[in-house]
Amino acid sequence: MIAYIPARGGSKRIPRKNIKPLNGKPVIAHVIENLKSLEFIESVYVSTEDFEIQSFAKKLGIETKELREAYLSDDNASFMDLIRNDVPRFAEKSSDLLFVLPTAALVQKFHYKEAFDIYKRHSPQVLMSSVAYPISPLWAMQQDSNGFWKPLHPEMIKKRSQDLPNTCTDAGLFYMMKWKEIQHYETLMVDRLLVYNVPSEIAADVDTPSDWQRLELLYKNTFGSK
């Protein structure tokens, strides 16, 4: 299995997000250091269209190959675009891929190892890091055109919480996958999908400034600070 980190330089809501300092060093450095310590990872790669990120990754001994194509680095590029059109140049000799977001700094070595044990044992097409909903989304409501609120799943409203199925959502941290097998899917919601639930304390999907503030707070609570 190889590790692949897509780290574009053009984040708009948090400028230079992927190399923004977290506890004194770029956030992506925390991720790279963890991945380099995993025994089951053969190589770690960073894919970027940005010269500064490329240079930084190389200083850490990480292979980047040539810069990523611009059309795979804008706001419209999806995970599946990268898996189809960028991953092959890094993973041509490996069918198993660990796809890691560059802001997944709270994921620790043992999380990856536990997830990999599940992946090896059950051989899903995708194993997704996930976080459980604190309240079941099956009890969710939505606002209609008249401004009134109605249940999204009316048939579930009368059920007791203990009778509802377990639910979770993408944690936005990492994904283990058989990347060659999922090329024809439109999303990572494949036929053979398993999840590895992480605690909410590390599920920091960083898209907005408030997300970054939460990441800093969670990092301090988990690891302390300099």
N, C-alpha and C positions, 0 to 999 in steps of 0.2 A: 504494500500500500504506500502511495505517495501522498504528501500534503500539498494542497494548492491554496494560496491566499490571493484573492483578487483585491488589489489595493489601488484604486484609481485616485488621481490627485484632484479631481474637480468637484468635490463635495461643496454644495452651495450653502446649505443651512448651517454647517459647521466647517468653515474654511480649513483646508488641509487636515481634515479630521483624522485620516489614517496615520498621520505622523504627529498628531497633537500630543504634547507631553502629558503623561499620566504618572504621577509620583516620580517625576524627574527624568523620565525617558519616553520616547515615542511609544504610543499605545501598541503599535504593531510589533515593537521589540519584545513586549511581554508575551505576545502570542508566539512569535518565532522561537523564543527561548524554550517555551514549553514544548513545542512540536519537535525541536531538535533533540529533546531528552527522551522521546518515546521510542522504545525498542522496536516496535512494529512498523515504524515509519522509515522507509528506505531513503527518501529524499524530501526536502522541503523546497517549494518553489513559490516565488512571488510574481504575480502577473500585474503589470502596470503600464500605463501610457505616459507616466510622469518621470522625468529624468532624476529629480531629487529623490523620489521613493526608490527608483532603481539603484541609484548610487548608495543610498542608505542600506538597502537589502544586501548589496554586494559587500559592503563593509562588514556585515554580519556573517559573511560566508554563504549567502543564499543565492542560488541560481535564478536569474530572471529572464534569460533569453532576450530576444529583441523586444522593443516596446510593443505593447498591445495596440491593435488597430483602433483608431479613434471611434469608429462606429460601435465598438464593443466596450466603450468607456463612457458613454453618455448616460443621461438619466433614463433612457428608454431601454437600455440593454438589460435583459433578464438573466436569471440564473441559467435558464435553458439555452440562451444565446451563448453564454460562456462555455457551457458544457459541450455544446455542439461545435463551436467555432474557435475556442481558445484552449480548452483543456487538452485536446489531442496533441498539441505541440509539446506539452509537458509530460503527458501520461501515456504515450504510445506503447510503452513497454509494460504498463501496469493496468490491469482491469479494475483495480480497487482504488478508490480515491477518497481522501479526507479533505473536504471542501470547508475551509475555515474563514470566517469573517475577520478582518484585521482589527476589529474592536473587541474581540472575544477575550479580553484580558483577564476576566474573572474565572475562566475555565481552568481548572487545575489538572495536573497530570493524571490523577486517579479518575477524574471524570472521563477522560479520553480512554483510559484502560478499561473501565467498566463498560463503556459504550462499545468498544472493540470486542469485548468478550461476547456481548449480545450479537453483534454483527457476525462474528465467526460461528457462533452456535446456531443461528437461525438463517443466515444467508439471505437477508432481504435485498431487494433492489436498492432501497434507500433506508438508512437509519437516520432519523432526524432528531436533533436535540429539541426538546420541547419543555413546556412549563404547563402545569395543571391550572385550570381556571379556578379561582377562589370561590366563585359562584357559578353554577352551571349556566352556560349560554342558552340552554334549552328553556330557561325561564326568561329570556330576553324579551324586551318590548321594542316596538318601533312606532314612530309617529306617522299618522296618516295625513292625507292632504288637507284635512280639516283641523289639524293640530291636536287631535286626540291620540292617545297611546293605546296600542293593541298588542297582544302577545304575538311574538314571531312564530311560536310553535304552540298553538292553542291546545293541542292534544296533550301537552306535557304539563300544563299549569296545575292540574289536580294531583299530579304525582308527588309523593314525598321525596325529599332530597336523597334519601338512602335508596330509593328505587330508580333513580336516574342513572344512566350509564356514565362511566368515567369519560371525561372530556379533557382535551389539552390543545395547545396551539404551538406553532413554531416559535422557538425561543430566539431565533436569529443569531445563533452562535456557530454551530458546525453541523456537517452532514457527511455521513459515510455512505458511499454508493458504488454500485457497479455501473460506472458511467457509460460504458458501451451498450448496456442493455436498455437504457432509458432515453435514447436519442429521439425516439418518436413521440414521447410524451410532451404535452404542452407546459406542464408544471412538474414540480417534484411530488405531486400527489399521484404516485404510481400504484400499480396493483399490489405489489408486495412491499408495503411500507410499515416499518416499525419505528417506535419512538424510544428515546432515552430521556426520561424526565429529570430535569435539573431543578434544584431549589430556586425559588423566586429570587433569592439573594444574589444569584449570579446571572440571572436572565436579563441582561442589559442590552437590548437592541438599540443601538445608538443612531438616531436619525435627527434629533433636534437638540438645541442647546440645553433644554431641561433634561433630556436623556443623558447628555454628557455630565451634567451636574450629579445626576443619580449614579452614574458610573463611578465618578470620583468618590462619592460618599460610600458606595458599596465597597470599593477597593480599600478605602481607609478602614472600614469596619472589618473587612476580611483579613487584610495583610498589615494594617497599620500604615504609617507614613514615615518618610525620611526625617 
